[in-house]
Amino acid sequence: MTAKDFDQAVCLEEYAFKYRLSEVEKLERKEVMQKREINLGSFVDNQLAAKLHILPLQLFLGDEKLEFGGVAGVATWPEFRRTGHIHQLLMRSFAEMKEQGFTLSMLHPFLIKFYRKFGYEVTNYTYKYDLTPKDIPTYQTAGFCKRVAFEQEKATLKKLYKDEASQYGLMMNRDDWWWEKRVISEQDTIIIYYNRAGDALGYLIADINASHLRIKEFVYQSIDACQGLLQWLKNHDSMVNSITLVAQPNHSFAFYLDNPRIPLIKKAYFMSRIIDFSGFMKKYPYITAKEKVRLLFKLEDEHASWNNGKWLITFEDRKCKQVEKVDQATNVDINFEANINSITALLLGSESLENLQIFGKIIVKEEKIRWDDISQINKPHLFDFF
């Protein structure tokens, strides 16, 4: 797609996703396409039949920052559905992302089984607690909560977020534009918790609608900060009847509530796909072995042929030292055989090797060492949406 096709793209988006944009919003959307997206379209007689957008983004993976392609805005006119347009666009997107140096791709699926056919696998979940102010104990903390504007405390929020994001895998490395356009909205309230010395130790982003309070992000670096932010929620007891809190998978504060018997809904959220296996393994940060380790992956990838085959990966001193495509290999410590979906789930930590084996998704021969003894994978998580 080129700029002359953007009006058609906006029109298709409005129809497919059932919303309407004002003229100003249409101009803003087309500017984003021009400046921040790689736009792919499939045409029939000069009419845009289907489209998708690749967002060049960056994520945290252990100590690494990894460029990745976020796939979004996938849409087809109903009269052109089930005729191969999206198949062709996804294949083109994989080649485009490889050329751009993106070793990983992520997307929010409209139908999980559809994207599994193209090598994507579920890697991220949302964790939502439903509670009321009465469920929260009364806390007395040494610090205090302060309502702030994003521009006023931008650096503080970005640091708190980055500290949290680096504890997980697949969390986005947000730039200022993303914070301002995709994270913070006009109706949001930002609360930062400070200790007695004035150090920021946590934050939340909330919006209130009628008698419901929704917490979009809840980050804390100490028990005092957690309790201080929870007390801020409790102080809405005369204003709201219900609270939804979007949490991280490692959070366990519900145990300490007055009423721990609150619903926790875990729901599949984003899917990921390794685009360039060789490039991805060269930066893979989760191997902890100091001694030399040789891993052999027999990989099947129907839609990215460059990934197919046997890959011998050598790690030493926790770093990838060599990636080579081979016909045969000797002195291998662990052999893996699977498709790109299961290898993605394993390497990104969304599913354990044991479970993948139990459900017949991977064949493994641990010849000399165990995978769990040489790897330590940060649990994947994602606050954002695209």
C-alpha distance (Angstrom), angle and dihedral (degrees) to the residues before:
residue distance angle dihedral
M1 . . .
T2 3.77 . .
A3 3.79 130.6 .
K4 3.81 91.5 -87.5
D5 3.83 88.5 63.9
F6 3.80 96.2 52.0
D7 3.81 94.5 92.8
Q8 3.80 89.2 56.7
A9 3.81 89.9 47.5
V10 3.81 92.7 52.2
C11 3.80 91.0 47.6
L12 3.82 90.8 51.8
E13 3.81 91.3 47.9
E14 3.81 92.1 52.0
Y15 3.80 91.0 51.8
A16 3.81 98.1 41.8
F17 3.81 97.2 44.0
K18 3.84 95.9 35.3
Y19 3.77 102.4 -124.2
R20 3.78 138.0 112.8
L21 3.78 127.1 -134.6
S22 3.78 126.4 -153.0
E23 3.80 117.8 -124.5
V24 3.80 89.9 -100.5
E25 3.81 91.0 50.0
K26 3.80 90.5 49.7
L27 3.80 90.5 54.8
E28 3.80 90.4 48.8
R29 3.82 91.3 48.8
K30 3.81 91.8 51.0
E31 3.79 90.8 48.2
V32 3.82 89.7 54.6
M33 3.81 89.8 50.4
Q34 3.79 90.1 51.5
K35 3.80 98.2 45.8
R36 3.81 107.9 27.3
E37 3.80 109.7 25.2
I38 3.78 142.4 63.1
N39 3.81 104.3 -135.7
L40 3.80 123.0 -152.2
G41 3.80 124.6 -175.5
S42 3.77 138.8 178.3
F43 3.82 115.8 -145.4
V44 3.80 137.2 -160.3
D45 3.82 114.4 -167.0
N46 3.82 90.7 -20.0
Q47 3.82 91.4 -52.0
L48 3.79 117.7 120.9
A49 3.80 104.3 -117.9
A50 3.81 99.6 173.3
K51 3.78 139.5 -5.0
L52 3.77 147.5 -178.4
H53 3.79 136.0 -173.3
I54 3.80 130.4 -139.6
L55 3.80 114.7 -148.9
P56 3.83 112.7 -156.0
L57 3.81 101.2 -137.7
Q58 3.79 140.5 155.6
L59 3.81 131.2 -130.0
F60 3.79 140.0 -173.7
L61 3.80 118.3 -108.9
G62 3.78 109.5 173.4
D63 3.78 106.9 -59.9
E64 3.80 90.7 -20.5
K65 3.79 129.6 93.4
L66 3.77 108.7 -147.4
E67 3.80 129.1 -164.1
F68 3.79 111.7 -132.8
G69 3.78 140.8 172.6
G70 3.78 116.7 -116.5
V71 3.80 109.5 -155.8
A72 3.82 113.6 -149.8
G73 3.78 144.3 151.4
V74 3.82 94.2 41.4
A75 3.80 105.7 174.0
T76 3.81 142.5 153.2
W77 3.80 131.9 -171.2
P78 3.84 107.9 -111.1
E79 3.82 92.0 -118.3
F80 3.80 89.6 60.0
R81 3.81 99.2 42.8
R82 3.81 121.6 120.4
T83 3.78 92.4 20.4
G84 3.82 98.2 104.8
H85 3.81 101.2 -96.3
I86 3.82 96.3 124.0
H87 3.79 91.1 42.9
Q88 3.80 89.7 56.4
L89 3.82 93.0 44.8
L90 3.80 93.4 50.5
M91 3.80 91.1 49.4
R92 3.81 89.6 50.4
S93 3.79 90.6 46.9
F94 3.81 91.8 55.0
A95 3.80 91.2 52.7
E96 3.82 90.9 45.1
M97 3.80 93.1 50.0
K98 3.80 91.7 48.4
E99 3.80 89.9 50.8
Q100 3.82 90.2 49.5
G101 3.82 90.7 52.7
F102 3.81 96.5 -109.8
T103 3.79 107.5 146.5
L104 3.81 93.9 -177.3
S105 3.80 137.0 41.5
M106 3.81 131.7 -163.5
L107 3.80 133.8 -171.2
H108 3.80 143.0 167.6
P109 3.82 105.3 -118.6
F110 3.78 126.6 -139.0
L111 3.82 86.0 -160.2
I112 3.80 121.3 14.5
K113 3.80 97.2 -155.0
F114 3.81 90.6 54.0
Y115 3.80 94.1 57.5
R116 3.80 92.5 41.5
K117 3.81 86.2 67.5
F118 3.83 87.2 62.9
G119 3.81 96.4 49.5
Y120 3.82 100.6 -92.6
E121 3.79 119.7 133.0
V122 3.81 134.6 -169.8
T123 3.80 109.2 -94.7
N124 3.80 105.5 151.6
Y125 3.78 133.0 56.3
T126 3.79 134.5 -175.5
Y127 3.81 119.8 -128.2
K128 3.80 113.0 -156.1
Y129 3.80 125.9 -179.5
D130 3.80 119.8 -160.3
L131 3.80 112.1 -156.5
T132 3.80 144.3 140.7
P133 3.81 131.3 -125.7
K134 3.82 88.1 -105.6
D135 3.83 90.3 63.1
I136 3.81 91.2 63.8
P137 3.84 120.8 82.1
T138 3.79 120.7 -129.9
Y139 3.77 108.8 -98.6
Q140 3.80 130.9 -162.5
T141 3.79 109.5 -156.8
A142 3.77 132.8 -176.6
G143 3.79 93.6 -131.4
F144 3.79 135.5 50.4
C145 3.80 143.4 -123.4
K146 3.78 121.0 -120.2
R147 3.80 130.3 -167.4
V148 3.82 109.4 -133.0
A149 3.79 141.1 177.2
F150 3.79 117.9 -120.4
E151 3.81 94.4 -121.8
Q152 3.79 89.9 49.6
E153 3.82 96.0 54.1
K154 3.81 102.5 19.6
A155 3.80 95.0 130.2
T156 3.81 92.7 47.9
L157 3.80 93.8 50.2
K158 3.78 92.9 45.9
K159 3.80 91.7 52.1
L160 3.81 93.8 47.8
Y161 3.79 90.4 48.2
K162 3.81 93.7 47.0
D163 3.81 92.0 49.9
E164 3.81 88.9 52.7
A165 3.80 95.7 42.1
S166 3.81 93.6 52.4
Q167 3.82 89.9 61.2
Y168 3.80 90.2 64.8
G169 3.77 137.7 45.2
L170 3.82 126.6 -111.1
M171 3.81 95.1 19.5
M172 3.80 111.4 144.2
N173 3.76 123.5 -108.6
R174 3.81 96.8 -135.0
D175 3.78 124.0 -149.5
D176 3.81 122.8 -154.1
W177 3.80 93.1 -95.0
W178 3.80 91.3 54.5
W179 3.80 92.0 49.2
E180 3.78 92.6 49.8
K181 3.82 99.8 39.9
R182 3.81 105.0 28.6
V183 3.82 107.1 25.5
I184 3.81 110.1 32.6
S185 3.80 119.8 50.2
E186 3.79 129.5 -175.0
Q187 3.80 94.7 -102.7
D188 3.81 94.7 49.5
T189 3.78 124.1 111.9
I190 3.82 117.5 -147.7
I191 3.80 118.0 -156.1
I192 3.81 123.6 -175.0
Y193 3.79 122.6 -166.5
Y194 3.83 116.2 -142.3
N195 3.78 127.4 -170.6
R196 3.81 122.5 -132.7
A197 3.82 90.8 -86.1
G198 3.80 90.8 55.1
D199 3.81 96.7 -106.6
A200 3.82 115.3 146.1
L201 3.81 108.7 -123.8
G202 3.78 103.9 165.8
Y203 3.77 147.8 -2.0
L204 3.77 143.3 -163.5
I205 3.80 134.4 -159.4
A206 3.79 114.5 -148.4
D207 3.77 142.2 171.6
I208 3.78 127.0 -165.5
N209 3.79 123.9 -148.6
A210 3.81 120.0 -180.0
S211 3.81 104.4 -52.3
H212 3.81 97.0 -17.9
L213 3.81 128.2 92.0
R214 3.79 117.9 -159.5
I215 3.81 121.4 -163.8
K216 3.80 109.2 -156.9
E217 3.82 96.9 -180.0
F218 3.79 129.0 16.8
V219 3.81 116.5 -178.4
Y220 3.79 129.2 168.3
Q221 3.79 136.0 168.2
S222 3.81 98.9 -166.9
I223 3.80 139.2 30.6
D224 3.79 89.0 -113.4
A225 3.81 90.4 55.9
C226 3.80 91.5 47.8
Q227 3.80 91.8 50.9
G228 3.79 92.9 44.2
L229 3.80 91.8 53.5
L230 3.81 91.5 45.4
Q231 3.79 89.4 51.7
W232 3.81 88.4 54.5
L233 3.81 87.5 56.3
K234 3.81 92.0 47.6
N235 3.79 90.7 52.5
H236 3.81 87.6 69.9
D237 3.82 90.2 70.8
S238 3.81 92.0 116.0
M239 3.81 93.0 45.5
V240 3.82 109.2 42.3
N241 3.78 138.2 35.6
S242 3.78 98.2 -160.6
I243 3.80 141.7 28.5
T244 3.79 130.6 -159.7
L245 3.79 114.2 -161.4
V246 3.79 121.2 -169.7
A247 3.80 105.8 -150.6
Q248 3.77 140.3 -178.6
P249 3.83 121.1 -104.2
N250 3.82 92.2 -113.5
H251 3.81 93.7 55.1
S252 3.81 115.5 110.6
F253 3.81 103.3 168.0
A254 3.84 92.5 118.8
F255 3.80 89.5 78.0
Y256 3.81 89.5 65.0
L257 3.80 97.7 50.7
D258 3.80 122.0 108.0
N259 3.78 85.9 -114.9
P260 3.82 110.8 30.9
R261 3.81 88.9 171.6
I262 3.78 93.4 94.2
P263 3.81 125.8 130.2
L264 3.78 117.2 -94.5
I265 3.78 112.7 -168.0
K266 3.78 116.6 -161.7
K267 3.78 111.1 -168.5
A268 3.79 133.5 176.8
Y269 3.80 107.4 -107.1
F270 3.82 120.7 163.9
M271 3.78 133.7 17.9
S272 3.80 127.6 -147.5
R273 3.78 136.3 -160.0
I274 3.78 133.0 -168.6
I275 3.80 104.8 -126.0
D276 3.80 99.4 -178.2
F277 3.81 111.3 24.3
S278 3.80 94.8 -173.1
G279 3.79 93.7 50.0
F280 3.79 92.3 43.6
M281 3.81 94.3 52.7
K282 3.81 91.9 49.3
K283 3.81 87.6 65.0
Y284 3.81 98.4 32.9
P285 3.83 106.0 136.9
Y286 3.80 104.5 -174.2
I287 3.82 103.0 82.2
T288 3.81 109.7 105.2
A289 3.81 100.6 -177.7
K290 3.80 116.2 118.2
E291 3.80 94.2 -167.7
K292 3.81 121.7 72.2
V293 3.82 113.2 -77.0
R294 3.81 125.3 -172.0
L295 3.80 117.1 -158.5
L296 3.80 123.7 -174.6
F297 3.81 118.5 -157.5
K298 3.80 119.6 -169.5
L299 3.78 98.5 -163.1
E300 3.80 131.9 -168.3
D301 3.80 117.8 -162.7
E302 3.80 116.0 166.5
H303 3.81 96.0 -174.1
A304 3.81 103.0 37.7
S305 3.79 104.6 45.7
W306 3.80 93.4 -176.2
N307 3.83 88.3 71.3
N308 3.82 95.1 54.7
G309 3.79 119.8 107.4
K310 3.77 140.8 37.6
W311 3.78 118.5 -37.1
L312 3.79 123.6 -167.1
I313 3.79 110.3 -157.3
T314 3.80 120.4 -170.4
F315 3.80 121.2 -160.7
E316 3.77 127.3 -175.3
D317 3.78 131.0 168.6
R318 3.83 89.0 6.0
K319 3.80 92.4 -60.5
C320 3.78 132.9 104.1
K321 3.78 106.9 -110.6
Q322 3.79 102.3 175.4
V323 3.81 141.2 9.3
E324 3.78 117.3 -169.6
K325 3.78 136.3 165.7
V326 3.81 110.0 -129.9
D327 3.79 142.7 177.8
Q328 3.79 93.6 -146.5
A329 3.80 136.6 0.8
T330 3.79 136.7 -165.4
N331 3.80 133.3 -159.9
V332 3.80 91.0 34.0
D333 3.81 117.2 166.7
I334 3.82 97.8 -159.7
N335 3.81 130.8 12.7
F336 3.81 119.8 -155.6
E337 3.80 126.5 -172.3
A338 3.81 119.9 -177.9
N339 3.78 146.0 110.4
I340 3.80 122.8 -85.8
N341 3.83 91.9 -97.0
S342 3.79 95.1 60.3
I343 3.80 94.2 39.9
T344 3.82 89.0 52.6
A345 3.82 91.1 50.9
L346 3.81 91.6 48.0
L347 3.80 98.2 46.2
L348 3.81 94.3 44.1
G349 3.80 93.2 46.6
S350 3.80 100.3 -121.1
E351 3.80 91.5 123.1
S352 3.78 130.6 26.2
L353 3.77 123.8 -119.9
E354 3.81 88.9 -120.6
N355 3.81 93.2 56.5
L356 3.79 92.9 44.7
Q357 3.80 88.6 53.6
I358 3.81 93.9 46.2
F359 3.80 91.6 53.4
G360 3.79 92.9 45.0
K361 3.81 96.2 -114.2
I362 3.80 97.4 125.0
I363 3.81 138.8 27.3
V364 3.79 114.1 -145.0
K365 3.79 133.9 -179.5
E366 3.78 111.1 -170.2
E367 3.79 96.7 -163.7
K368 3.80 102.0 173.5
I369 3.79 108.6 -5.7
R370 3.81 139.0 24.1
W371 3.79 122.9 -110.8
D372 3.81 91.5 -132.9
D373 3.83 89.8 55.4
I374 3.81 94.7 56.5
S375 3.81 102.1 36.3
Q376 3.79 134.9 65.6
I377 3.80 111.4 -178.8
N378 3.78 124.8 -168.2
K379 3.78 110.6 -126.9
P380 3.81 109.7 -105.4
H381 3.79 119.3 -116.8
L382 3.79 139.5 157.1
F383 3.81 133.1 -162.8
D384 3.79 95.3 -177.2
F385 3.77 137.2 79.3
F386 3.79 131.9 -152.3
